[in-house]
Amino acid sequence: MPVREPFPHQVEEGALRVYRVFDVADAIDLVRAEALAKGTGARHRWEGVHSSAAIEIPRPPIHLQLGRRQVPLASGTREAEASLHLFEYGVASVLYKIPIAPGTGLEDLLPLSEELQVLPTPALDAAARREAEEICRALAPALEKPHQWAGLETYHVFVVRAFDAPLPAREVLERAPLARLLLGETSDTPLSEQESADVLKHHFSYLSDDLAVVDWNSAFLYEPSGVADIADLLEFATAHLLELRYYDALLDRELGAIYGEMEAGRGLQKLVTRRYARLQRRTAALLLELSEMIERLENGVKIVGDFYLARLYQAAVRRFRLPAWQEDVLRKQRLLADVNRLLNDAADVRRGELLETTIILLILWEILWAVLRR
């Protein structure tokens, strides 16, 4: 296998976008949240001329600027520009934009990529969570059923606006260490051809001098125009994934609790229908919540044309395995609906048994009363 020459170019202008995404509520009233933000928030808008023709967002998220922050990393703190997006389906996405110093080679970014993607980042995760919680407390009236969940989603986008010389996208794709960068791989042993090909096959270009390579936990963007639409779309997909993961975990908990209550309702308690009525209300409320969530997600981003950005978004959705996650949630939703029907049938049977028992007791009482009168 021929040895590739090192990529000789350095980044002249670029940034690393670090996302930490949290589920904070069942839903967010974006109109009210925007009013509570007192003018500091703004609705998301597409920057590129092709974006509005390909992608439609009926309820764009609110963008809040948080200012300069010192991002805590194991290798030391790094200065970043912080911001936050609030999505209507109850997701808060914290973004830290860490500038890439001019003259930095892509090889020089490998240790940072490994630190963010391969190694645990508890200090960074905790700091981002505090940012989200602080905003949620300030906008609490706009949050519907706020909650805390230990889960989170992470994503990282390496954005290069300019190298030290103008480069075509093909040269960057073929010569730059993009697969290692997106995997956070610092080993001296080269990646296998199969692994590199699997990462790099998800690449897209609209012009000859722009490039997007999308992987499951990171992406590389070479975008001389500086337009951030692709990064924003990847954030949308990450928020979508987080919401599906949250409801997948919620369904696991709720189904386990419901099965536990059904098992506990044996013996003499079977004659009492209140238990079934309570469980029915619980399952019906959860089914309604799930239906609302799925509708919000499906309407969150709409593809209205077969354009470059739309194709890239659909590829990211597949790369994130969103269809598989959604099918898993829908399967558990169908299971919950079956449980709801079983509870309804069981409650009807119990009511019928109670009615039959009451009639039998009344007949026995009539007989006994007649005997006693004699």
Sequence and secondary structure as in RCSB ss.txt:
>XXXX:A:sequence
MPVREPFPHQVEEGALRVYRVFDVADAIDLVRAEALAKGTGARHRWEGVHSSAAIEIPRPPIHLQLGRRQVPLAS
GTREAEASLHLFEYGVASVLYKIPIAPGTGLEDLLPLSEELQVLPTPALDAAARREAEEICRALAPALEKPHQWA
GLETYHVFVVRAFDAPLPAREVLERAPLARLLLGETSDTPLSEQESADVLKHHFSYLSDDLAVVDWNSAFLYEPS
GVADIADLLEFATAHLLELRYYDALLDRELGAIYGEMEAGRGLQKLVTRRYARLQRRTAALLLELSEMIERLENG
VKIVGDFYLARLYQAAVRRFRLPAWQEDVLRKQRLLADVNRLLNDAADVRRGELLETTIILLILWEILWAVLRR
>XXXX:A:secstr
         EEEEEEEEEEEEEE EEEE HHHHHHHTTTSEEE    STTHHHHEE SS  EEEEEEEEEE  TT
  EEEEEEEEEETTTEEEEEEEEEE TTEEGGGGHHHHHHHHTS  HHHHHHHHHHHHHHHHHTGGGEEEE   S
  EEEEEEEEEEESS   HHHHHHHS HHHHHHT   SS   HHHHHHHHTSEE SSTT EEEE SSEEEEE TT
   HHHHHHHHHHHHHHHHHHHHHHHHHHHHHHHHHHHHT GGGGG SHHHHHHHHHHHHHHHHHHHHHHHHHHH
SEE S  HHHHHHHHHHHHTTHHHHHHHHHHHHHHHHHHHHHHHHHHHHHHHHHHHHHHHHHHHHHHHHHHHH 
